[in-house]
Amino acid sequence: MSPHEHVIPFGTVQGELRLGGMALSRLAARVGSTPFFAYDRALIDERVDLLRRVLPARVQLSYAMKANPMPAVVQHLATRVDRIDVASAGEMQHALDTGMRPERVSFAGPGKTAAELRQAVAAGVLIEAESVTELRRVVAAAEELGAGAAVALRVNPDFAVKGSGMRMGGGPQQFGIDAEEVPAVLAMFGDAVDVHGFHVFAGSQNLDAELIAQAQRRTVELISTLADHLTGPLRYLNLGGGFGIPYTEKDRPLDVHAVGAGLHEIVDGTLAERFPDAAPVIELGRFLVGECGVYVTKVVDRKVSRGKTFLVVDGGMHHQLAASGNFGQAIRRNYPLAVGNRLDEPVGARVSVVGCLCTPLDLLGDDVDLGHAQVDDLVVIFQQGAYGLTASPTAFLGHPAPAEVLV
Ligand SMILES: Cc1ncc(COP(=O)(O)O)c(C=O)c1O
C-alpha cells in the first residue's frame, strides 16, 4: 500500500490529514507539543463493526491490550468488545478499572509470579496457565484466599502456523504447555483446579487468510481432542488471533471476509456438533487498533550531507522501535510516511527521515519522497495504533515522553 492509501481512512481537511475531525496542525496546537500519538476512535469503531459483520455472532472478541494500553483506548474498547486479554498484573488492574467483568478478563503470558497469580485469583479473572509451576501457584493462592480460581491452559500446539510475522506456537516454546503433555497435567491436578478450557495462540501479524483459517481448523481439532481429558464441560475455547495489518508497500491487507467464512464453517460444524454451549474467542491487538493511530513528529532540521538530504525530526526510535526496523524485523522496510500538513503538494525529492537520537539505528524513513518537507512541518507515520509507544525504549537518551490522544 502506498502512503496515500493510508491517508484515505482518516480523510483530509484543506490539504492536511484529518484526525478526529480536525486538521493535523490544529490538533498539534491542541496537543501543545510534538512528537505525539493520535488514535482515531471512529476508525477503532469501524474495525470492531467490520469484525462483528464478518465473524459469526457466537465469536467473542477479545482486545489484547498489550497492543495499545493507553487508558482511554482500553476504556473505549471495553464497551465494544466482549473481553480483554492482559499480560501482566498491571494490565489486569487497568482492564478491571474499565468495568470489564473479571471473568471476561484473561491473563496470559509466561513467568507469572506467585504474587501476580495471587492478585489474579483474588480478582477472579480467568488465568491462562502456561506451566505446571503456574498451576501450583494458582492452587496455593486459591487455598490461601479461600477462593475458587478460574483457569484455562495455554497450549503450545503440535503444529506451527506459516505466514506469521512472529511465531509463538509449535516446536519448543516458552509459551504454554506442550499439547502432548496436557492430558497428564490435567490428570495431575484433577479437581484441584477448575479448568474451563484452552487457549492456543500460535502467532501474530499474519496477512494470509487461508493460513489463519487453516490454523483455526487445526486449533479446534486439537482442543476437541484435549477436551476429552477435562473433568467438566469445555467452557472456554480461545482460538488466538494473529490477524495482521499491512505495514510496508509489499504487504497486502488481510482478507478478513475469508477468515470470517472459515470461522462460520467451524462454528456451524465442529462447534455446533461437539460444543454447542462454548463461545469461541478471537484475541486481537493490532488488527483492532493498529491502523487507527498515527505518530506525529516535527521536522527540526533539514541538512545535506555529501549530496544526501536528511530530515531530522523531534521524534525517533525511542517511540518507534518497530518503524525504525528494530522490533524483530529481519529486513528493515519503511512504514508509510507523509508530510501531514502538506498532503496536496507534489511529493519532493527523495530524502531520509531520521530521529533525534544519536545512533544510526534511528532511521524512520529511508529514501522516501518527502523532499518537500521543511523545518516545522509535521511528518506523520501511519500504522501506529499498536506496538508504537508501548513497544519502544522511551528512556533511551532521556528525551521527554510523547503525548497520546484519543480523538
Ligand atoms: C497471547 C497473545 N495474545 C494476543 C496477542 C496480540 O497479537 P496481535 O497484536 O498481533 O493481534 C499477542 C501478541 O504477542 C499474544 O502473545
The ligand as an SDF file (V2000), in Angstrom:
LIG
                    3D

 16 16  0  0  0  0  0  0  0  0999 V2000
   -1.1790  -14.2630   23.8260 C   0  0  0  0  0  0  0  0  0  0  0  0
   -1.2860  -13.1430   22.8610 C   0  0  0  0  0  0  0  0  0  0  0  0
   -2.4980  -12.7030   22.5160 N   0  0  0  0  0  0  0  0  0  0  0  0
   -2.6490  -11.6720   21.6550 C   0  0  0  0  0  0  0  0  0  0  0  0
   -1.5650  -11.0480   21.0880 C   0  0  0  0  0  0  0  0  0  0  0  0
   -1.8130   -9.9030   20.1770 C   0  0  0  0  0  0  0  0  0  0  0  0
   -1.2680  -10.0490   18.9210 O   0  0  0  0  0  0  0  0  0  0  0  0
   -1.6520   -9.0300   17.7650 P   0  0  0  0  0  0  0  0  0  0  0  0
   -1.4660   -7.6540   18.3010 O   0  0  0  0  0  0  0  0  0  0  0  0
   -0.7340   -9.3430   16.6550 O   0  0  0  0  0  0  0  0  0  0  0  0
   -3.0900   -9.2520   17.4060 O   0  0  0  0  0  0  0  0  0  0  0  0
   -0.2840  -11.4940   21.3920 C   0  0  0  0  0  0  0  0  0  0  0  0
    0.8950  -10.8660   20.7940 C   0  0  0  0  0  0  0  0  0  0  0  0
    2.0280  -11.1460   21.0330 O   0  0  0  0  0  0  0  0  0  0  0  0
   -0.1360  -12.5730   22.3250 C   0  0  0  0  0  0  0  0  0  0  0  0
    1.0660  -13.0040   22.6820 O   0  0  0  0  0  0  0  0  0  0  0  0
  1  2  1  0
  2  3  1  0
  2 15  2  0
  3  4  2  0
  4  5  1  0
  5  6  1  0
  5 12  2  0
  6  7  1  0
  7  8  1  0
  8  9  2  0
  8 10  1  0
  8 11  1  0
 12 13  1  0
 12 15  1  0
 13 14  2  0
 15 16  1  0
M  END
$$$$
